[in-house]
C-alpha cells in the first residue's frame, strides 16, 4: 500500500500538470485569436486604402474630356467617337 503522503504528492503533481496544460492551451488560443484580429484589421486597412486610391483615380477620370479619355485608353477620337 502507498503511503498517504505519496498519494497527495501524486495528486498535486497531476493537478499541476493539468493546470500547466490548461494555461498553455489558453495562451495558444489567445495568441491565435489576437493573430486573427490583426489579420482582419490589416485586411480592412488594405481595403480602405484601395478605395481611397480608386476615388482619386475616379476623380482624375471624371475630369478628363472624352477625347483625352479616348487617347489615354489608346484610341483615336474622331467625329465624337473613340476608335
KAGISUL-V377227 format. One record per backbone hydrogen bond with DSSP energy under -1.0 kcal/mol. CO is the residue of the C=O (numbers start at 0). NH is the residue of the N-H. Records with the same first field share a line. If there is no record, write none. Layout:
# KAGISUL-V377227
CO: NH + NH
This chain:
# KAGISUL-V377227
2: 6
3: 7
4: 8
5: 9
6: 10
7: 11
8: 12
9: 13
10: 14
11: 15
12: 16
13: 17
14: 18
15: 19
16: 20
17: 21
18: 22
19: 23
20: 24
21: 25
22: 26
23: 27
24: 28
25: 29
26: 30
27: 31
28: 32
29: 33
30: 34
31: 35
32: 36
33: 37
34: 38
35: 39
36: 40
37: 41
38: 42
39: 43
40: 44
41: 45
42: 46
43: 47
44: 48
45: 49
46: 50
47: 51
48: 52
49: 53
50: 54
51: 55
52: 56
53: 57
54: 58
55: 59
56: 60
57: 61
58: 62
64: 68
65: 69
66: 70
67: 71
68: 72
69: 74
70: 73
75: 82
77: 80
80: 77
